[in-house]
């Protein structure tokens, strides 16, 4: 038994070393080519190099794949060519075999773990970047989903975040228009949180409480007795991928988009909470056009002051009130805003808020067809900021922007035409920062999560 354990540990160490060598080689190649382009005048075929980087990372199971997906949805975190290629990385990875799963489940729930379920499927239903999901049935007959974390993820996260820091440092030397230091810090904090399935269980309970009066949004129930820091057991939710609804009648697609909008933004404007991972695999649709929210590892909780700033900027754009816009940006932590930088930031703000400002049914984006949502505006803003000497976005913007861009892309896929303006006004109708703070504090205390 001891020899078998040593063999497994040695194999694990060998695997990690092989993995880090692959990652290091890919990142090192990126470093050398970017440096050659900048300092030596060596022409770089960015599209080809970005494709090579995607292929190098695509076979890896673990956090770097998750990080790559995150980067692909954060405007200007990386050069456009790299963002487009990394967006193609899929979270699915080869699952662990049954013998390995059995050992991992015994480590989490004890040697008699199988007796705690009526049945437990040997084959994983899904395998993603940090863990895999098995279907099971509880003794009371309820369908369950058991999310089991891969081994050694903490060390893999630490190593991959180190590689990410190197990528950011290289890009910073290449292009100083966006200061990436806070972007790295924010991604690192959220990714470390995703390793803690006990925290995710609390997130699940938090969303169940926030959305309990939303009949068209479904959240699973957690089973604390069958959950640990590396195992999350919850009730199962049946649905089909959202993109399978693309050819449904317009009324169905619009209903799905409306429910998704409320699922994401009602928690934000009522409780200061946002689901920061709008990946297509994290929700599914039902035949009645209601939706299932899935995977609660990446959740961002904001103070009431930040949410107030979001609403203030909306009113600033609505009234063309520059002083209120400056106040909103300063509330978020922007400092030393020149008139030129403010005008440039407003380009991005006007794009994000545009659907909310017009009292009519419309697509989420009405220009730039054929390109990813937000790319054209992001490139324009990026160029201007580079000319003006750069800017350091507050940490909170990383996942706020990611949610807006990710959801916008889904709404485009669904070809939804909705009066976003009225949906938004309904959500902020009774907003008061003090009320949000009291509501948030009570709920976070109830589910055992720290206040921001």
TORKOL-4160 file (C-alpha; in steps of 0.2 Angstrom, whole numbers, padded with zeros to 4 digits, m for minus):
452
<pt num="1" X="0000" Y="0000" Z="0000"/>
<pt num="2" X="0014" Y="0012" Z="0005"/>
<pt num="3" X="0024" Y="0008" Z="m0011"/>
<pt num="4" X="0008" Y="0011" Z="m0021"/>
<pt num="5" X="0006" Y="0028" Z="m0013"/>
<pt num="6" X="0024" Y="0032" Z="m0017"/>
<pt num="7" X="0022" Y="0027" Z="m0035"/>
<pt num="8" X="0006" Y="0038" Z="m0037"/>
<pt num="9" X="0015" Y="0053" Z="m0029"/>
<pt num="10" X="0030" Y="0050" Z="m0040"/>
<pt num="11" X="0019" Y="0049" Z="m0056"/>
<pt num="12" X="0010" Y="0065" Z="m0050"/>
<pt num="13" X="0026" Y="0074" Z="m0048"/>
<pt num="14" X="0033" Y="0068" Z="m0065"/>
<pt num="15" X="0016" Y="0074" Z="m0073"/>
<pt num="16" X="0017" Y="0091" Z="m0065"/>
<pt num="17" X="0035" Y="0093" Z="m0070"/>
<pt num="18" X="0030" Y="0088" Z="m0088"/>
<pt num="19" X="0015" Y="0100" Z="m0087"/>
<pt num="20" X="0025" Y="0115" Z="m0081"/>
<pt num="21" X="0039" Y="0112" Z="m0094"/>
<pt num="22" X="0025" Y="0113" Z="m0108"/>
<pt num="23" X="0018" Y="0129" Z="m0100"/>
<pt num="24" X="0035" Y="0136" Z="m0098"/>
<pt num="25" X="0040" Y="0132" Z="m0116"/>
<pt num="26" X="0024" Y="0140" Z="m0123"/>
<pt num="27" X="0026" Y="0156" Z="m0112"/>
<pt num="28" X="0044" Y="0157" Z="m0116"/>
<pt num="29" X="0041" Y="0156" Z="m0134"/>
<pt num="30" X="0028" Y="0171" Z="m0132"/>
<pt num="31" X="0041" Y="0180" Z="m0123"/>
<pt num="32" X="0055" Y="0178" Z="m0136"/>
<pt num="33" X="0044" Y="0183" Z="m0150"/>
<pt num="34" X="0036" Y="0198" Z="m0142"/>
<pt num="35" X="0053" Y="0204" Z="m0137"/>
<pt num="36" X="0060" Y="0201" Z="m0154"/>
<pt num="37" X="0046" Y="0211" Z="m0162"/>
<pt num="38" X="0048" Y="0226" Z="m0150"/>
<pt num="39" X="0067" Y="0227" Z="m0148"/>
<pt num="40" X="0074" Y="0219" Z="m0163"/>
<pt num="41" X="0062" Y="0224" Z="m0176"/>
<pt num="42" X="0059" Y="0206" Z="m0180"/>
<pt num="43" X="0042" Y="0204" Z="m0189"/>
<pt num="44" X="0030" Y="0193" Z="m0179"/>
<pt num="45" X="0015" Y="0184" Z="m0187"/>
<pt num="46" X="0003" Y="0187" Z="m0172"/>
<pt num="47" X="m0011" Y="0176" Z="m0178"/>
<pt num="48" X="0000" Y="0161" Z="m0182"/>
<pt num="49" X="0009" Y="0163" Z="m0165"/>
<pt num="50" X="m0007" Y="0165" Z="m0156"/>
<pt num="51" X="m0013" Y="0149" Z="m0164"/>
<pt num="52" X="0003" Y="0140" Z="m0159"/>
<pt num="53" X="0000" Y="0146" Z="m0141"/>
<pt num="54" X="m0018" Y="0139" Z="m0141"/>
<pt num="55" X="m0012" Y="0122" Z="m0147"/>
<pt num="56" X="0002" Y="0122" Z="m0134"/>
<pt num="57" X="m0010" Y="0125" Z="m0120"/>
<pt num="58" X="m0025" Y="0116" Z="m0127"/>
<pt num="59" X="m0020" Y="0099" Z="m0120"/>
<pt num="60" X="m0018" Y="0105" Z="m0102"/>
<pt num="61" X="m0031" Y="0100" Z="m0089"/>
<pt num="62" X="m0031" Y="0113" Z="m0075"/>
<pt num="63" X="m0031" Y="0131" Z="m0070"/>
<pt num="64" X="m0021" Y="0138" Z="m0085"/>
<pt num="65" X="m0035" Y="0133" Z="m0097"/>
<pt num="66" X="m0047" Y="0142" Z="m0085"/>
<pt num="67" X="m0036" Y="0158" Z="m0085"/>
<pt num="68" X="m0035" Y="0157" Z="m0104"/>
<pt num="69" X="m0054" Y="0158" Z="m0105"/>
<pt num="70" X="m0055" Y="0172" Z="m0093"/>
<pt num="71" X="m0042" Y="0182" Z="m0102"/>
<pt num="72" X="m0051" Y="0179" Z="m0119"/>
<pt num="73" X="m0066" Y="0188" Z="m0112"/>
<pt num="74" X="m0057" Y="0203" Z="m0103"/>
<pt num="75" X="m0056" Y="0218" Z="m0115"/>
<pt num="76" X="m0037" Y="0221" Z="m0119"/>
<pt num="77" X="m0030" Y="0210" Z="m0106"/>
<pt num="78" X="m0020" Y="0202" Z="m0120"/>
<pt num="79" X="m0017" Y="0207" Z="m0139"/>
<pt num="80" X="m0033" Y="0204" Z="m0149"/>
<pt num="81" X="m0025" Y="0190" Z="m0159"/>
<pt num="82" X="m0021" Y="0180" Z="m0143"/>
<pt num="83" X="m0038" Y="0184" Z="m0135"/>
<pt num="84" X="m0047" Y="0177" Z="m0150"/>
<pt num="85" X="m0037" Y="0161" Z="m0151"/>
<pt num="86" X="m0038" Y="0158" Z="m0132"/>
<pt num="87" X="m0057" Y="0160" Z="m0133"/>
<pt num="88" X="m0057" Y="0144" Z="m0143"/>
<pt num="89" X="m0050" Y="0133" Z="m0128"/>
<pt num="90" X="m0063" Y="0122" Z="m0122"/>
<pt num="91" X="m0065" Y="0118" Z="m0103"/>
<pt num="92" X="m0068" Y="0099" Z="m0107"/>
<pt num="93" X="m0053" Y="0088" Z="m0103"/>
<pt num="94" X="m0050" Y="0069" Z="m0101"/>
<pt num="95" X="m0059" Y="0063" Z="m0085"/>
<pt num="96" X="m0051" Y="0053" Z="m0071"/>
<pt num="97" X="m0054" Y="0035" Z="m0072"/>
<pt num="98" X="m0065" Y="0025" Z="m0060"/>
<pt num="99" X="m0051" Y="0018" Z="m0050"/>
<pt num="100" X="m0044" Y="0035" Z="m0047"/>
<pt num="101" X="m0062" Y="0043" Z="m0043"/>
<pt num="102" X="m0065" Y="0029" Z="m0031"/>
<pt num="103" X="m0049" Y="0033" Z="m0021"/>
<pt num="104" X="m0053" Y="0052" Z="m0022"/>
<pt num="105" X="m0071" Y="0049" Z="m0016"/>
<pt num="106" X="m0065" Y="0039" Z="m0001"/>
<pt num="107" X="m0053" Y="0052" Z="0004"/>
<pt num="108" X="m0067" Y="0065" Z="0004"/>
<pt num="109" X="m0082" Y="0055" Z="0012"/>
<pt num="110" X="m0073" Y="0040" Z="0020"/>
<pt num="111" X="m0071" Y="0021" Z="0014"/>
<pt num="112" X="m0090" Y="0018" Z="0015"/>
<pt num="113" X="m0094" Y="0033" Z="0003"/>
<pt num="114" X="m0103" Y="0023" Z="m0009"/>
<pt num="115" X="m0116" Y="0018" Z="0004"/>
<pt num="116" X="m0121" Y="0036" Z="0005"/>
<pt num="117" X="m0129" Y="0036" Z="m0012"/>
<pt num="118" X="m0142" Y="0025" Z="m0019"/>
<pt num="119" X="m0131" Y="0025" Z="m0035"/>
<pt num="120" X="m0116" Y="0034" Z="m0042"/>
<pt num="121" X="m0111" Y="0034" Z="m0060"/>
<pt num="122" X="m0094" Y="0027" Z="m0064"/>
<pt num="123" X="m0091" Y="0038" Z="m0080"/>
<pt num="124" X="m0090" Y="0057" Z="m0078"/>
<pt num="125" X="m0105" Y="0067" Z="m0085"/>
<pt num="126" X="m0093" Y="0082" Z="m0088"/>
<pt num="127" X="m0074" Y="0085" Z="m0086"/>
<pt num="128" X="m0069" Y="0103" Z="m0085"/>
<pt num="129" X="m0053" Y="0113" Z="m0080"/>
<pt num="130" X="m0053" Y="0111" Z="m0061"/>
<pt num="131" X="m0064" Y="0095" Z="m0058"/>
<pt num="132" X="m0076" Y="0083" Z="m0066"/>
<pt num="133" X="m0095" Y="0080" Z="m0062"/>
<pt num="134" X="m0103" Y="0063" Z="m0059"/>
<pt num="135" X="m0122" Y="0059" Z="m0059"/>
<pt num="136" X="m0128" Y="0051" Z="m0044"/>
<pt num="137" X="m0145" Y="0047" Z="m0035"/>
<pt num="138" X="m0149" Y="0050" Z="m0017"/>
<pt num="139" X="m0157" Y="0038" Z="m0005"/>
<pt num="140" X="m0173" Y="0048" Z="m0006"/>
<pt num="141" X="m0173" Y="0047" Z="m0025"/>
<pt num="142" X="m0167" Y="0064" Z="m0029"/>
<pt num="143" X="m0155" Y="0066" Z="m0044"/>
<pt num="144" X="m0138" Y="0073" Z="m0039"/>
<pt num="145" X="m0123" Y="0080" Z="m0047"/>
<pt num="146" X="m0106" Y="0077" Z="m0038"/>
<pt num="147" X="m0092" Y="0089" Z="m0043"/>
<pt num="148" X="m0075" Y="0081" Z="m0038"/>
<pt num="149" X="m0059" Y="0092" Z="m0039"/>
<pt num="150" X="m0044" Y="0085" Z="m0048"/>
<pt num="151" X="m0029" Y="0081" Z="m0037"/>
<pt num="152" X="m0015" Y="0093" Z="m0034"/>
<pt num="153" X="m0025" Y="0108" Z="m0040"/>
<pt num="154" X="m0018" Y="0120" Z="m0027"/>
<pt num="155" X="0000" Y="0118" Z="m0033"/>
<pt num="156" X="m0006" Y="0119" Z="m0051"/>
<pt num="157" X="m0015" Y="0135" Z="m0048"/>
<pt num="158" X="0001" Y="0142" Z="m0040"/>
<pt num="159" X="0012" Y="0137" Z="m0054"/>
<pt num="160" X="0000" Y="0143" Z="m0068"/>
<pt num="161" X="m0003" Y="0160" Z="m0059"/>
<pt num="162" X="0016" Y="0162" Z="m0059"/>
<pt num="163" X="0016" Y="0159" Z="m0078"/>
<pt num="164" X="0002" Y="0171" Z="m0080"/>
<pt num="165" X="0011" Y="0185" Z="m0071"/>
<pt num="166" X="0026" Y="0182" Z="m0083"/>
<pt num="167" X="0014" Y="0184" Z="m0098"/>
<pt num="168" X="0007" Y="0200" Z="m0091"/>
<pt num="169" X="0024" Y="0207" Z="m0087"/>
<pt num="170" X="0030" Y="0204" Z="m0105"/>
<pt num="171" X="0014" Y="0211" Z="m0112"/>
<pt num="172" X="0016" Y="0227" Z="m0101"/>
<pt num="173" X="0034" Y="0230" Z="m0108"/>
<pt num="174" X="0026" Y="0228" Z="m0126"/>
<pt num="175" X="0011" Y="0239" Z="m0123"/>
<pt num="176" X="0009" Y="0250" Z="m0108"/>
<pt num="177" X="m0009" Y="0257" Z="m0112"/>
<pt num="178" X="m0017" Y="0245" Z="m0099"/>
<pt num="179" X="m0009" Y="0242" Z="m0082"/>
<pt num="180" X="m0012" Y="0223" Z="m0079"/>
<pt num="181" X="m0006" Y="0222" Z="m0061"/>
<pt num="182" X="m0023" Y="0223" Z="m0053"/>
<pt num="183" X="m0030" Y="0211" Z="m0067"/>
<pt num="184" X="m0018" Y="0198" Z="m0061"/>
<pt num="185" X="m0022" Y="0201" Z="m0043"/>
<pt num="186" X="m0040" Y="0199" Z="m0046"/>
<pt num="187" X="m0039" Y="0184" Z="m0057"/>
<pt num="188" X="m0027" Y="0176" Z="m0044"/>
<pt num="189" X="m0040" Y="0179" Z="m0030"/>
<pt num="190" X="m0055" Y="0172" Z="m0039"/>
<pt num="191" X="m0045" Y="0157" Z="m0045"/>
<pt num="192" X="m0039" Y="0152" Z="m0028"/>
<pt num="193" X="m0057" Y="0154" Z="m0022"/>
<pt num="194" X="m0063" Y="0142" Z="m0035"/>
<pt num="195" X="m0052" Y="0128" Z="m0027"/>
<pt num="196" X="m0063" Y="0129" Z="m0011"/>
<pt num="197" X="m0079" Y="0119" Z="m0014"/>
<pt num="198" X="m0085" Y="0123" Z="0003"/>
<pt num="199" X="m0085" Y="0142" Z="m0002"/>
<pt num="200" X="m0094" Y="0137" Z="m0018"/>
<pt num="201" X="m0107" Y="0128" Z="m0008"/>
<pt num="202" X="m0110" Y="0144" Z="0001"/>
<pt num="203" X="m0111" Y="0153" Z="m0016"/>
<pt num="204" X="m0124" Y="0141" Z="m0021"/>
<pt num="205" X="m0134" Y="0144" Z="m0006"/>
<pt num="206" X="m0132" Y="0162" Z="m0008"/>
<pt num="207" X="m0139" Y="0162" Z="m0026"/>
<pt num="208" X="m0153" Y="0150" Z="m0020"/>
<pt num="209" X="m0158" Y="0164" Z="m0008"/>
<pt num="210" X="m0156" Y="0179" Z="m0019"/>
<pt num="211" X="m0166" Y="0171" Z="m0033"/>
<pt num="212" X="m0179" Y="0161" Z="m0024"/>
<pt num="213" X="m0193" Y="0172" Z="m0030"/>
<pt num="214" X="m0188" Y="0171" Z="m0048"/>
<pt num="215" X="m0199" Y="0157" Z="m0055"/>
<pt num="216" X="m0189" Y="0157" Z="m0072"/>
<pt num="217" X="m0172" Y="0155" Z="m0064"/>
<pt num="218" X="m0167" Y="0138" Z="m0056"/>
<pt num="219" X="m0153" Y="0135" Z="m0044"/>
<pt num="220" X="m0148" Y="0118" Z="m0037"/>
<pt num="221" X="m0149" Y="0114" Z="m0019"/>
<pt num="222" X="m0133" Y="0109" Z="m0010"/>
<pt num="223" X="m0130" Y="0094" Z="0001"/>
<pt num="224" X="m0118" Y="0099" Z="0015"/>
<pt num="225" X="m0117" Y="0081" Z="0022"/>
<pt num="226" X="m0110" Y="0075" Z="0005"/>
<pt num="227" X="m0099" Y="0090" Z="0002"/>
<pt num="228" X="m0081" Y="0094" Z="0007"/>
<pt num="229" X="m0068" Y="0107" Z="0002"/>
<pt num="230" X="m0064" Y="0096" Z="m0014"/>
<pt num="231" X="m0081" Y="0088" Z="m0017"/>
<pt num="232" X="m0098" Y="0098" Z="m0020"/>
<pt num="233" X="m0114" Y="0088" Z="m0020"/>
<pt num="234" X="m0130" Y="0096" Z="m0026"/>
<pt num="235" X="m0147" Y="0092" Z="m0034"/>
<pt num="236" X="m0146" Y="0089" Z="m0053"/>
<pt num="237" X="m0154" Y="0101" Z="m0065"/>
<pt num="238" X="m0160" Y="0095" Z="m0082"/>
<pt num="239" X="m0159" Y="0107" Z="m0097"/>
<pt num="240" X="m0151" Y="0109" Z="m0114"/>
<pt num="241" X="m0137" Y="0120" Z="m0120"/>
<pt num="242" X="m0142" Y="0138" Z="m0123"/>
<pt num="243" X="m0136" Y="0138" Z="m0141"/>
<pt num="244" X="m0147" Y="0124" Z="m0145"/>
<pt num="245" X="m0161" Y="0137" Z="m0144"/>
<pt num="246" X="m0154" Y="0148" Z="m0158"/>
<pt num="247" X="m0166" Y="0142" Z="m0171"/>
<pt num="248" X="m0182" Y="0143" Z="m0159"/>
<pt num="249" X="m0195" Y="0156" Z="m0162"/>
<pt num="250" X="m0191" Y="0174" Z="m0158"/>
<pt num="251" X="m0202" Y="0174" Z="m0143"/>
<pt num="252" X="m0193" Y="0159" Z="m0135"/>
<pt num="253" X="m0176" Y="0166" Z="m0138"/>
<pt num="254" X="m0181" Y="0183" Z="m0131"/>
<pt num="255" X="m0189" Y="0175" Z="m0115"/>
<pt num="256" X="m0172" Y="0165" Z="m0113"/>
<pt num="257" X="m0162" Y="0181" Z="m0114"/>
<pt num="258" X="m0174" Y="0190" Z="m0102"/>
<pt num="259" X="m0172" Y="0177" Z="m0089"/>
<pt num="260" X="m0153" Y="0176" Z="m0091"/>
<pt num="261" X="m0152" Y="0195" Z="m0089"/>
<pt num="262" X="m0162" Y="0195" Z="m0073"/>
<pt num="263" X="m0152" Y="0180" Z="m0067"/>
<pt num="264" X="m0136" Y="0189" Z="m0068"/>
<pt num="265" X="m0141" Y="0207" Z="m0064"/>
<pt num="266" X="m0155" Y="0206" Z="m0051"/>
<pt num="267" X="m0142" Y="0199" Z="m0038"/>
<pt num="268" X="m0130" Y="0213" Z="m0043"/>
<pt num="269" X="m0142" Y="0228" Z="m0041"/>
<pt num="270" X="m0151" Y="0220" Z="m0026"/>
<pt num="271" X="m0136" Y="0212" Z="m0016"/>
<pt num="272" X="m0120" Y="0218" Z="m0025"/>
<pt num="273" X="m0116" Y="0200" Z="m0031"/>
<pt num="274" X="m0112" Y="0195" Z="m0048"/>
<pt num="275" X="m0109" Y="0178" Z="m0057"/>
<pt num="276" X="m0092" Y="0182" Z="m0065"/>
<pt num="277" X="m0090" Y="0167" Z="m0076"/>
<pt num="278" X="m0103" Y="0169" Z="m0091"/>
<pt num="279" X="m0096" Y="0154" Z="m0100"/>
<pt num="280" X="m0109" Y="0145" Z="m0111"/>
<pt num="281" X="m0107" Y="0129" Z="m0100"/>
<pt num="282" X="m0112" Y="0138" Z="m0085"/>
<pt num="283" X="m0131" Y="0139" Z="m0089"/>
<pt num="284" X="m0144" Y="0129" Z="m0098"/>
<pt num="285" X="m0161" Y="0131" Z="m0104"/>
<pt num="286" X="m0178" Y="0122" Z="m0101"/>
<pt num="287" X="m0192" Y="0119" Z="m0113"/>
<pt num="288" X="m0202" Y="0133" Z="m0105"/>
<pt num="289" X="m0188" Y="0145" Z="m0108"/>
<pt num="290" X="m0183" Y="0146" Z="m0090"/>
<pt num="291" X="m0165" Y="0144" Z="m0086"/>
<pt num="292" X="m0153" Y="0134" Z="m0075"/>
<pt num="293" X="m0138" Y="0143" Z="m0067"/>
<pt num="294" X="m0123" Y="0131" Z="m0065"/>
<pt num="295" X="m0106" Y="0132" Z="m0057"/>
<pt num="296" X="m0104" Y="0145" Z="m0043"/>
<pt num="297" X="m0085" Y="0144" Z="m0041"/>
<pt num="298" X="m0082" Y="0162" Z="m0048"/>
<pt num="299" X="m0093" Y="0174" Z="m0039"/>
<pt num="300" X="m0088" Y="0193" Z="m0036"/>
<pt num="301" X="m0096" Y="0202" Z="m0021"/>
<pt num="302" X="m0096" Y="0221" Z="m0022"/>
<pt num="303" X="m0098" Y="0235" Z="m0009"/>
<pt num="304" X="m0114" Y="0246" Z="m0011"/>
<pt num="305" X="m0103" Y="0260" Z="m0016"/>
<pt num="306" X="m0097" Y="0251" Z="m0032"/>
<pt num="307" X="m0115" Y="0247" Z="m0037"/>
<pt num="308" X="m0120" Y="0265" Z="m0034"/>
<pt num="309" X="m0106" Y="0270" Z="m0046"/>
<pt num="310" X="m0113" Y="0259" Z="m0059"/>
<pt num="311" X="m0130" Y="0268" Z="m0058"/>
<pt num="312" X="m0122" Y="0285" Z="m0057"/>
<pt num="313" X="m0113" Y="0282" Z="m0073"/>
<pt num="314" X="m0129" Y="0277" Z="m0081"/>
<pt num="315" X="m0137" Y="0293" Z="m0076"/>
<pt num="316" X="m0122" Y="0303" Z="m0081"/>
<pt num="317" X="m0123" Y="0296" Z="m0099"/>
<pt num="318" X="m0142" Y="0299" Z="m0099"/>
<pt num="319" X="m0140" Y="0317" Z="m0094"/>
<pt num="320" X="m0123" Y="0321" Z="m0102"/>
<pt num="321" X="m0117" Y="0325" Z="m0084"/>
<pt num="322" X="m0098" Y="0325" Z="m0085"/>
<pt num="323" X="m0096" Y="0330" Z="m0066"/>
<pt num="324" X="m0107" Y="0315" Z="m0061"/>
<pt num="325" X="m0097" Y="0304" Z="m0073"/>
<pt num="326" X="m0081" Y="0309" Z="m0065"/>
<pt num="327" X="m0088" Y="0306" Z="m0048"/>
<pt num="328" X="m0093" Y="0288" Z="m0053"/>
<pt num="329" X="m0076" Y="0284" Z="m0060"/>
<pt num="330" X="m0068" Y="0291" Z="m0044"/>
<pt num="331" X="m0079" Y="0281" Z="m0033"/>
<pt num="332" X="m0072" Y="0265" Z="m0042"/>
<pt num="333" X="m0054" Y="0271" Z="m0039"/>
<pt num="334" X="m0049" Y="0280" Z="m0055"/>
<pt num="335" X="m0037" Y="0294" Z="m0051"/>
<pt num="336" X="m0030" Y="0309" Z="m0060"/>
<pt num="337" X="m0043" Y="0309" Z="m0074"/>
<pt num="338" X="m0039" Y="0321" Z="m0088"/>
<pt num="339" X="m0052" Y="0327" Z="m0100"/>
<pt num="340" X="m0045" Y="0316" Z="m0113"/>
<pt num="341" X="m0044" Y="0300" Z="m0103"/>
<pt num="342" X="m0062" Y="0303" Z="m0097"/>
<pt num="343" X="m0068" Y="0305" Z="m0115"/>
<pt num="344" X="m0059" Y="0289" Z="m0119"/>
<pt num="345" X="m0066" Y="0279" Z="m0105"/>
<pt num="346" X="m0083" Y="0286" Z="m0109"/>
<pt num="347" X="m0082" Y="0278" Z="m0126"/>
<pt num="348" X="m0082" Y="0261" Z="m0118"/>
<pt num="349" X="m0096" Y="0266" Z="m0105"/>
<pt num="350" X="m0107" Y="0272" Z="m0120"/>
<pt num="351" X="m0105" Y="0256" Z="m0128"/>
<pt num="352" X="m0109" Y="0245" Z="m0113"/>
<pt num="353" X="m0124" Y="0256" Z="m0108"/>
<pt num="354" X="m0130" Y="0259" Z="m0125"/>
<pt num="355" X="m0144" Y="0246" Z="m0125"/>
<pt num="356" X="m0150" Y="0252" Z="m0108"/>
<pt num="357" X="m0151" Y="0270" Z="m0113"/>
<pt num="358" X="m0163" Y="0267" Z="m0128"/>
<pt num="359" X="m0182" Y="0264" Z="m0124"/>
<pt num="360" X="m0185" Y="0252" Z="m0138"/>
<pt num="361" X="m0183" Y="0234" Z="m0142"/>
<pt num="362" X="m0166" Y="0231" Z="m0150"/>
<pt num="363" X="m0151" Y="0219" Z="m0152"/>
<pt num="364" X="m0138" Y="0220" Z="m0138"/>
<pt num="365" X="m0126" Y="0226" Z="m0152"/>
<pt num="366" X="m0131" Y="0234" Z="m0169"/>
<pt num="367" X="m0115" Y="0236" Z="m0177"/>
<pt num="368" X="m0098" Y="0226" Z="m0179"/>
<pt num="369" X="m0107" Y="0210" Z="m0186"/>
<pt num="370" X="m0095" Y="0196" Z="m0188"/>
<pt num="371" X="m0083" Y="0201" Z="m0174"/>
<pt num="372" X="m0084" Y="0196" Z="m0156"/>
<pt num="373" X="m0095" Y="0207" Z="m0145"/>
<pt num="374" X="m0086" Y="0223" Z="m0140"/>
<pt num="375" X="m0070" Y="0220" Z="m0150"/>
<pt num="376" X="m0071" Y="0236" Z="m0161"/>
<pt num="377" X="m0074" Y="0248" Z="m0147"/>
<pt num="378" X="m0061" Y="0240" Z="m0136"/>
<pt num="379" X="m0048" Y="0242" Z="m0149"/>
<pt num="380" X="m0052" Y="0260" Z="m0152"/>
<pt num="381" X="m0052" Y="0263" Z="m0133"/>
<pt num="382" X="m0035" Y="0254" Z="m0132"/>
<pt num="383" X="m0027" Y="0264" Z="m0145"/>
<pt num="384" X="m0032" Y="0281" Z="m0137"/>
<pt num="385" X="m0027" Y="0276" Z="m0120"/>
<pt num="386" X="m0010" Y="0271" Z="m0127"/>
<pt num="387" X="m0008" Y="0288" Z="m0135"/>
<pt num="388" X="m0013" Y="0296" Z="m0118"/>
<pt num="389" X="0000" Y="0286" Z="m0108"/>
<pt num="390" X="m0011" Y="0272" Z="m0101"/>
<pt num="391" X="m0023" Y="0269" Z="m0087"/>
<pt num="392" X="m0024" Y="0257" Z="m0072"/>
<pt num="393" X="m0042" Y="0249" Z="m0071"/>
<pt num="394" X="m0048" Y="0246" Z="m0054"/>
<pt num="395" X="m0048" Y="0227" Z="m0049"/>
<pt num="396" X="m0067" Y="0226" Z="m0048"/>
<pt num="397" X="m0068" Y="0230" Z="m0067"/>
<pt num="398" X="m0060" Y="0214" Z="m0072"/>
<pt num="399" X="m0075" Y="0203" Z="m0069"/>
<pt num="400" X="m0088" Y="0216" Z="m0071"/>
<pt num="401" X="m0082" Y="0219" Z="m0089"/>
<pt num="402" X="m0081" Y="0200" Z="m0091"/>
<pt num="403" X="m0099" Y="0197" Z="m0086"/>
<pt num="404" X="m0105" Y="0211" Z="m0098"/>
<pt num="405" X="m0095" Y="0205" Z="m0113"/>
<pt num="406" X="m0099" Y="0186" Z="m0110"/>
<pt num="407" X="m0117" Y="0189" Z="m0108"/>
<pt num="408" X="m0118" Y="0201" Z="m0123"/>
<pt num="409" X="m0110" Y="0187" Z="m0133"/>
<pt num="410" X="m0124" Y="0175" Z="m0128"/>
<pt num="411" X="m0138" Y="0188" Z="m0132"/>
<pt num="412" X="m0130" Y="0190" Z="m0149"/>
<pt num="413" X="m0130" Y="0171" Z="m0152"/>
<pt num="414" X="m0148" Y="0171" Z="m0147"/>
<pt num="415" X="m0152" Y="0185" Z="m0158"/>
<pt num="416" X="m0163" Y="0192" Z="m0144"/>
<pt num="417" X="m0172" Y="0209" Z="m0147"/>
<pt num="418" X="m0177" Y="0216" Z="m0130"/>
<pt num="419" X="m0181" Y="0232" Z="m0122"/>
<pt num="420" X="m0165" Y="0232" Z="m0111"/>
<pt num="421" X="m0169" Y="0249" Z="m0105"/>
<pt num="422" X="m0185" Y="0244" Z="m0096"/>
<pt num="423" X="m0177" Y="0228" Z="m0089"/>
<pt num="424" X="m0164" Y="0239" Z="m0081"/>
<pt num="425" X="m0175" Y="0252" Z="m0074"/>
<pt num="426" X="m0186" Y="0239" Z="m0066"/>
<pt num="427" X="m0170" Y="0232" Z="m0057"/>
<pt num="428" X="m0164" Y="0249" Z="m0051"/>
<pt num="429" X="m0181" Y="0257" Z="m0047"/>
<pt num="430" X="m0180" Y="0256" Z="m0028"/>
<pt num="431" X="m0161" Y="0256" Z="m0027"/>
<pt num="432" X="m0153" Y="0264" Z="m0011"/>
<pt num="433" X="m0135" Y="0260" Z="m0007"/>
<pt num="434" X="m0139" Y="0259" Z="0012"/>
<pt num="435" X="m0153" Y="0247" Z="0008"/>
<pt num="436" X="m0142" Y="0236" Z="m0002"/>
<pt num="437" X="m0129" Y="0235" Z="0011"/>
<pt num="438" X="m0141" Y="0230" Z="0025"/>
<pt num="439" X="m0149" Y="0217" Z="0013"/>
<pt num="440" X="m0132" Y="0210" Z="0008"/>
<pt num="441" X="m0125" Y="0210" Z="0026"/>
<pt num="442" X="m0140" Y="0199" Z="0032"/>
<pt num="443" X="m0139" Y="0187" Z="0018"/>
<pt num="444" X="m0120" Y="0184" Z="0018"/>
<pt num="445" X="m0121" Y="0181" Z="0037"/>
<pt num="446" X="m0134" Y="0169" Z="0034"/>
<pt num="447" X="m0124" Y="0158" Z="0022"/>
<pt num="448" X="m0108" Y="0161" Z="0030"/>
<pt num="449" X="m0098" Y="0172" Z="0018"/>
<pt num="450" X="m0088" Y="0187" Z="0022"/>
<pt num="451" X="m0093" Y="0204" Z="0018"/>
<pt num="452" X="m0083" Y="0214" Z="0005"/>
